Amino acid sequence: MTLETLLLAVQSSPAYWVVLVFFAAYPIVTSIMWIITALLFRWRWENATPPPPPDVLTSPGSAATLRPPVPFVTVLVPAHDEEAVIARSVTAMLALDYPAFEVIVVDDGSSDGTLAALAPLMGDTRLRLVRKSVNEGKAMAMNDALPLARGEILLALDADAEPDVQLLNWVVPHFDSPRVAAVTGNPRVLNTTTFLARLQSVEFSSIISLLRRAQRIWGRIVTVSGVVAALRKSAVVDVGGFSPNMPTEDIELTWKLQKRHYDVRYEPRAICWMTVPQSYRGHFHQRLRWARGLAQVLHKHRDVLTTWNCRRLWPVFVESALSILWSLCFVFLTTLWIVSYAVGLPPVGASPIPNLWGMSIATLCLAQLTTGVLIDRRYDPQVLRYLPYAVWYPIVYWALLALTTVIAMPYLFRRPRAQAVRWQTARTGKAA
C-alpha cells in the first residue's frame, strides 16, 4: 500500500470524520459555555465595592466602630534560588494592608544569594525564615512550614509574587463559611516586555481567569493558583497536606479538598502580580509540567467518575479529559494534513483558505479572549493594550498546548512517582 493510498483510506473512514467533527465542535461549544458562565459569575459576584479596612466596620450615617479581631494570617513563601526577585516580593508582602499577619519564607536549599537578598528585611518582626539545607521540592517546603504557622488561614505565595495591598481583605472574609478550604486569587503578569509575556497576559485574563469564573458556576474548579491561594490550615492537614510526589501540588491539593467536600472559591479581586517565562524554552517546560501534573491528577482521582458523592467534580473531570482528547486530535490532524500536502494530496477537512467552521472557531476564540480582557481590565487596565495580541493566540498557543498535552499523555496511565518532585527556578528579574 502506497502512502497516498493509506492517506485516502484514513480520510475516507468513519473514524476520521468523527475526529474531524469533534475537533471542530469542541472549541465552539466550550467557548460559548465559558463566555456565558463567566459573564454570569461577573454579574452575580463582581459588582461589590471593596470591603472596609479590617479594623473598622462602618455603616451609612454612622461613625466607624471597632469590629472583632480579624483572623491571623500566615503568608507561606517557598523559595529556591530566588536571588533576583525575593527581596522585592517579600517587601510587597510585608506591605499588605492587614493588621494581623506574618510572613514565613522557606529557603529550600538555595545555592545562590537568596539569603543575602533577604538579610536587609529580617529586622521586621513579622518576617520569619526557615532554612533547609537540601532541596526537597516546593510541596515538602510547604509541609515543613505548616506546623510553624501561627495562622489558621494561610496565604501561599510564590517567591516572585507581589500581592496587591488589599489582597487579604478580599480573601479572608470567604473563610467566615466553615466549608471554605481555599480561595484562589487573580494572578496578573508584571513583566509584559516581550511578545510572549504579553500573550500570556491576555491568556491569564481570557483563559485562566475566565475558566475559573465559569467553573465556579459549575460548583468546582480544576485548580487553585500555585502563585496565590489562601488556604484553611486545618483543611490542608485534614487531606494529608501537600503531595510531594506530584509535579503540580496545587492541582492535586484542589482535588483532594473538593473530594472531601470542602468549598474552593475564586476571588478575582485578590490581585497578585507575578513574572512569567519570557523564553519559549522556559515557557514550554512550564506548560509541559502543568500538563503532566493534570494528567497525573486525573489518573489518581479517576475514581470520582464512579463515586456519586463526587458528582459535582464530574463536569471538571470530563472537560479536562475532553481537552486532552482535543489536543490529541489537533496533533493527529495537523500531522496528517502536513503529510498530505507534502505528497500533493489535498486533505479532507483542511484548506489554506478559511472555511465556515474554521472562521466560526476563530471568531468564537477571539470573542472569548475579548470577553476575558474586558472583564479583567478593571483589575489590570494595561491588559486592554495587549488585546491585539489575541489574534496570535490560536496560532501560537493551540499548537504549543496541544504538543505539551500529547507529550504528557503517558502520565494519564502512570502512578505518581514515590520520591518527591524537586523544582528549579530561573528568575531573571522583573520589569519596573
BELFENWO-V595954 format. One record per residue. RES is the residue in one small letter. PSI is psi in degrees with one decimal (none if undefined). NEAR is the number of other C-alpha atoms within 8 Angstrom. Layout:
BEGIN
res:RES psi:PSI near:NEAR
res:RES psi:PSI near:NEAR
END
This chain:
BEGIN
res:m psi:128.1 near:4
res:t psi:165.3 near:5
res:l psi:-41.1 near:6
res:e psi:-41.0 near:9
res:t psi:-41.2 near:8
res:l psi:-43.8 near:9
res:l psi:-42.0 near:10
res:l psi:-40.4 near:8
res:a psi:-42.1 near:8
res:v psi:-44.7 near:8
res:q psi:-8.6 near:10
res:s psi:0.9 near:8
res:s psi:151.9 near:8
res:p psi:-37.0 near:6
res:a psi:-38.4 near:6
res:y psi:-40.9 near:10
res:w psi:-33.4 near:10
res:v psi:-45.6 near:8
res:v psi:-43.1 near:9
res:l psi:-44.3 near:11
res:v psi:-43.2 near:8
res:f psi:-42.0 near:9
res:f psi:-36.0 near:11
res:a psi:-37.1 near:11
res:a psi:-35.4 near:8
res:y psi:-53.0 near:9
res:p psi:-29.4 near:10
res:i psi:-49.7 near:12
res:v psi:-46.3 near:8
res:t psi:-36.0 near:8
res:s psi:-45.0 near:11
res:i psi:-45.3 near:10
res:m psi:-45.9 near:8
res:w psi:-39.8 near:12
res:i psi:-47.5 near:12
res:i psi:-48.2 near:9
res:t psi:-33.7 near:12
res:a psi:-40.0 near:14
res:l psi:-34.5 near:8
res:l psi:-42.9 near:9
res:f psi:-45.5 near:13
res:r psi:-41.9 near:11
res:w psi:-37.0 near:8
res:r psi:-35.8 near:7
res:w psi:-4.0 near:7
res:e psi:18.7 near:9
res:n psi:1.4 near:7
res:a psi:152.7 near:5
res:t psi:160.0 near:4
res:p psi:150.0 near:5
res:p psi:160.8 near:7
res:p psi:164.9 near:7
res:p psi:149.3 near:8
res:p psi:-14.6 near:10
res:d psi:0.7 near:9
res:v psi:160.1 near:10
res:l psi:121.4 near:11
res:t psi:155.3 near:9
res:s psi:152.6 near:7
res:p psi:130.7 near:4
res:g psi:6.3 near:4
res:s psi:158.8 near:6
res:a psi:160.6 near:6
res:a psi:138.7 near:8
res:t psi:148.9 near:7
res:l psi:142.2 near:7
res:r psi:166.4 near:7
res:p psi:157.1 near:4
res:p psi:141.0 near:5
res:v psi:157.2 near:8
res:p psi:142.1 near:9
res:f psi:138.2 near:10
res:v psi:136.4 near:13
res:t psi:122.4 near:15
res:v psi:118.7 near:12
res:l psi:127.8 near:14
res:v psi:96.7 near:13
res:p psi:137.5 near:14
res:a psi:137.8 near:13
res:h psi:114.1 near:14
res:d psi:59.5 near:12
res:e psi:29.9 near:16
res:e psi:-37.4 near:12
res:a psi:-21.9 near:9
res:v psi:-17.8 near:13
res:i psi:-38.6 near:13
res:a psi:-45.4 near:11
res:r psi:-39.9 near:8
res:s psi:-47.6 near:12
res:v psi:-34.8 near:10
res:t psi:-43.3 near:9
res:a psi:-36.2 near:12
res:m psi:-41.6 near:11
res:l psi:-15.5 near:9
res:a psi:5.5 near:7
res:l psi:135.6 near:12
res:d psi:78.3 near:8
res:y psi:137.2 near:10
res:p psi:-12.7 near:7
res:a psi:91.1 near:8
res:f psi:161.9 near:11
res:e psi:160.6 near:10
res:v psi:121.7 near:13
res:i psi:116.3 near:14
res:v psi:124.3 near:12
res:v psi:105.3 near:15
res:d psi:111.0 near:15
res:d psi:69.7 near:16
res:g psi:39.6 near:11
res:s psi:143.9 near:13
res:s psi:4.1 near:7
res:d psi:-151.1 near:7
res:g psi:30.9 near:10
res:t psi:-47.1 near:15
res:l psi:-39.1 near:8
res:a psi:-36.6 near:7
res:a psi:-30.1 near:10
res:l psi:-23.1 near:10
res:a psi:-44.8 near:7
res:p psi:-18.1 near:7
res:l psi:-9.4 near:9
res:m psi:-7.2 near:9
res:g psi:-17.1 near:6
res:d psi:119.7 near:6
res:t psi:-13.9 near:6
res:r psi:-11.3 near:8
res:l psi:127.7 near:13
res:r psi:149.3 near:10
res:l psi:130.7 near:8
res:v psi:122.1 near:9
res:r psi:127.4 near:8
res:k psi:132.1 near:9
res:s psi:-18.3 near:7
res:v psi:134.5 near:6
res:n psi:109.5 near:10
res:e psi:4.3 near:11
res:g psi:161.1 near:12
res:k psi:-45.7 near:13
res:a psi:-42.7 near:10
res:m psi:-36.5 near:12
res:a psi:-42.4 near:13
res:m psi:-43.4 near:13
res:n psi:-40.1 near:10
res:d psi:-28.7 near:8
res:a psi:-18.5 near:12
res:l psi:-48.4 near:8
res:p psi:-18.2 near:6
res:l psi:-12.3 near:6
res:a psi:128.4 near:10
res:r psi:-21.8 near:7
res:g psi:144.7 near:11
res:e psi:-26.7 near:12
res:i psi:127.4 near:13
res:l psi:140.1 near:14
res:l psi:104.8 near:12
res:a psi:119.8 near:13
res:l psi:142.5 near:13
res:d psi:159.9 near:11
res:a psi:-12.2 near:12
res:d psi:9.4 near:10
res:a psi:137.1 near:13
res:e psi:97.8 near:12
res:p psi:146.5 near:11
res:d psi:147.2 near:11
res:v psi:-27.0 near:10
res:q psi:7.4 near:10
res:l psi:-48.5 near:13
res:l psi:-31.7 near:11
res:n psi:-21.2 near:12
res:w psi:-38.7 near:13
res:v psi:-34.5 near:13
res:v psi:-42.4 near:11
res:p psi:-24.7 near:7
res:h psi:-29.2 near:9
res:f psi:1.2 near:11
res:d psi:-27.4 near:7
res:s psi:123.0 near:6
res:p psi:-16.0 near:6
res:r psi:-17.1 near:8
res:v psi:123.1 near:14
res:a psi:-20.9 near:14
res:a psi:145.9 near:12
res:v psi:116.9 near:15
res:t psi:141.8 near:13
res:g psi:-167.5 near:17
res:n psi:93.4 near:13
res:p psi:136.8 near:12
res:r psi:147.4 near:11
res:v psi:126.7 near:13
res:l psi:-41.6 near:10
res:n psi:67.1 near:11
res:t psi:59.2 near:10
res:t psi:-8.5 near:7
res:t psi:166.0 near:7
res:f psi:-46.0 near:7
res:l psi:-40.9 near:9
res:a psi:-38.3 near:14
res:r psi:-34.7 near:12
res:l psi:-37.6 near:13
res:q psi:-32.0 near:10
res:s psi:-42.6 near:13
res:v psi:-40.0 near:16
res:e psi:-44.4 near:10
res:f psi:-27.0 near:12
res:s psi:-45.4 near:14
res:s psi:-18.7 near:14
res:i psi:-61.8 near:12
res:i psi:-53.2 near:9
res:s psi:-39.8 near:12
res:l psi:-42.5 near:13
res:l psi:-37.4 near:10
res:r psi:-37.2 near:12
res:r psi:-46.6 near:13
res:a psi:-43.8 near:14
res:q psi:-29.9 near:13
res:r psi:-31.3 near:12
res:i psi:-35.2 near:11
res:w psi:-25.9 near:9
res:g psi:-13.7 near:7
res:r psi:151.9 near:13
res:i psi:157.0 near:13
res:v psi:-41.8 near:11
res:t psi:147.6 near:9
res:v psi:167.0 near:16
res:s psi:128.7 near:10
res:g psi:-20.9 near:10
res:v psi:-41.7 near:10
res:v psi:115.9 near:16
res:a psi:130.9 near:14
res:a psi:137.6 near:14
res:l psi:147.8 near:13
res:r psi:118.5 near:13
res:k psi:-43.1 near:11
res:s psi:-33.8 near:7
res:a psi:-39.8 near:11
res:v psi:-43.7 near:14
res:v psi:-37.8 near:8
res:d psi:-33.0 near:7
res:v psi:11.6 near:9
res:g psi:12.7 near:7
res:g psi:-165.3 near:9
res:f psi:146.5 near:13
res:s psi:106.2 near:11
res:p psi:-22.8 near:13
res:n psi:7.8 near:10
res:m psi:134.5 near:13
res:p psi:-21.5 near:10
res:t psi:88.5 near:10
res:e psi:-23.2 near:13
res:d psi:-43.0 near:11
res:i psi:-44.7 near:13
res:e psi:-45.1 near:13
res:l psi:-40.1 near:12
res:t psi:-44.6 near:13
res:w psi:-38.1 near:12
res:k psi:-41.6 near:9
res:l psi:-44.2 near:15
res:q psi:-30.5 near:12
res:k psi:-26.1 near:10
res:r psi:11.1 near:7
res:h psi:23.6 near:7
res:y psi:155.5 near:11
res:d psi:132.0 near:11
res:v psi:124.8 near:15
res:r psi:165.5 near:10
res:y psi:128.0 near:12
res:e psi:96.3 near:11
res:p psi:-18.3 near:9
res:r psi:-6.6 near:10
res:a psi:85.9 near:13
res:i psi:138.1 near:13
res:c psi:126.0 near:14
res:w psi:143.2 near:12
res:m psi:164.1 near:13
res:t psi:149.8 near:10
res:v psi:158.5 near:10
res:p psi:135.8 near:8
res:q psi:-6.5 near:9
res:s psi:148.8 near:7
res:y psi:-31.4 near:8
res:r psi:-48.1 near:6
res:g psi:-39.8 near:9
res:h psi:-40.7 near:11
res:f psi:-45.5 near:10
res:h psi:-35.1 near:8
res:q psi:-48.1 near:8
res:r psi:-30.1 near:10
res:l psi:-39.6 near:12
res:r psi:-42.6 near:10
res:w psi:-42.9 near:10
res:a psi:-42.7 near:11
res:r psi:-41.2 near:13
res:g psi:-44.5 near:13
res:l psi:-41.8 near:10
res:a psi:-42.4 near:12
res:q psi:-34.5 near:15
res:v psi:-42.7 near:11
res:l psi:-38.3 near:11
res:h psi:-47.0 near:12
res:k psi:-35.5 near:9
res:h psi:27.5 near:8
res:r psi:-15.6 near:7
res:d psi:-13.6 near:7
res:v psi:-27.4 near:12
res:l psi:-20.3 near:10
res:t psi:12.7 near:5
res:t psi:112.0 near:8
res:w psi:-37.4 near:7
res:n psi:-12.7 near:5
res:c psi:19.3 near:10
res:r psi:-25.0 near:9
res:r psi:-13.4 near:9
res:l psi:-10.6 near:11
res:w psi:-47.4 near:10
res:p psi:-43.0 near:8
res:v psi:-32.8 near:11
res:f psi:-48.7 near:11
res:v psi:-42.8 near:8
res:e psi:-40.0 near:8
res:s psi:-42.2 near:8
res:a psi:-40.7 near:9
res:l psi:-34.6 near:8
res:s psi:-36.7 near:8
res:i psi:-42.8 near:12
res:l psi:-39.9 near:8
res:w psi:-40.7 near:12
res:s psi:-39.7 near:13
res:l psi:-42.2 near:11
res:c psi:-39.5 near:11
res:f psi:-50.7 near:11
res:v psi:-41.8 near:12
res:f psi:-49.8 near:8
res:l psi:-41.4 near:9
res:t psi:-45.1 near:8
res:t psi:-44.2 near:8
res:l psi:-43.2 near:10
res:w psi:-38.4 near:11
res:i psi:-44.6 near:8
res:v psi:-40.5 near:8
res:s psi:-46.8 near:13
res:y psi:-35.7 near:10
res:a psi:-31.1 near:7
res:v psi:6.5 near:7
res:g psi:24.8 near:6
res:l psi:105.1 near:8
res:p psi:122.2 near:9
res:p psi:152.2 near:11
res:v psi:129.1 near:5
res:g psi:-3.6 near:5
res:a psi:143.0 near:7
res:s psi:137.8 near:8
res:p psi:-20.0 near:4
res:i psi:123.6 near:4
res:p psi:130.1 near:7
res:n psi:-172.1 near:7
res:l psi:-51.9 near:6
res:w psi:-32.6 near:7
res:g psi:-41.9 near:9
res:m psi:-34.6 near:9
res:s psi:-45.1 near:9
res:i psi:-47.1 near:11
res:a psi:-42.4 near:9
res:t psi:-46.3 near:8
res:l psi:-34.2 near:11
res:c psi:-46.5 near:12
res:l psi:-34.5 near:10
res:a psi:-40.8 near:8
res:q psi:-45.9 near:14
res:l psi:-41.6 near:15
res:t psi:-42.2 near:11
res:t psi:-46.0 near:10
res:g psi:-42.9 near:13
res:v psi:-42.8 near:14
res:l psi:-35.6 near:9
res:i psi:-43.1 near:9
res:d psi:-4.6 near:11
res:r psi:-21.3 near:11
res:r psi:-23.6 near:7
res:y psi:-28.5 near:7
res:d psi:79.6 near:8
res:p psi:-31.7 near:8
res:q psi:-17.4 near:7
res:v psi:-25.7 near:12
res:l psi:-28.5 near:9
res:r psi:-23.4 near:6
res:y psi:5.4 near:12
res:l psi:-37.8 near:11
res:p psi:-23.4 near:6
res:y psi:-14.3 near:10
res:a psi:-26.8 near:13
res:v psi:-22.4 near:8
res:w psi:-12.4 near:9
res:y psi:-51.2 near:10
res:p psi:-31.3 near:11
res:i psi:-49.5 near:8
res:v psi:-50.0 near:8
res:y psi:-41.8 near:9
res:w psi:-41.9 near:9
res:a psi:-44.3 near:11
res:l psi:-49.0 near:9
res:l psi:-37.9 near:10
res:a psi:-41.1 near:14
res:l psi:-47.3 near:10
res:t psi:-36.3 near:12
res:t psi:-43.4 near:14
res:v psi:-40.3 near:11
res:i psi:-35.7 near:8
res:a psi:-6.1 near:12
res:m psi:-35.4 near:11
res:p psi:-24.0 near:7
res:y psi:-13.1 near:11
res:l psi:-22.1 near:10
res:f psi:11.1 near:8
res:r psi:144.1 near:8
res:r psi:148.1 near:8
res:p psi:147.0 near:8
res:r psi:155.3 near:7
res:a psi:-37.6 near:5
res:q psi:161.5 near:6
res:a psi:146.5 near:11
res:v psi:116.3 near:11
res:r psi:148.3 near:8
res:w psi:149.8 near:7
res:q psi:150.8 near:6
res:t psi:157.8 near:7
res:a psi:67.1 near:6
res:r psi:137.9 near:8
res:t psi:15.4 near:6
res:g psi:-179.3 near:6
res:k psi:160.3 near:8
res:a psi:148.4 near:7
res:a psi:none near:3
END
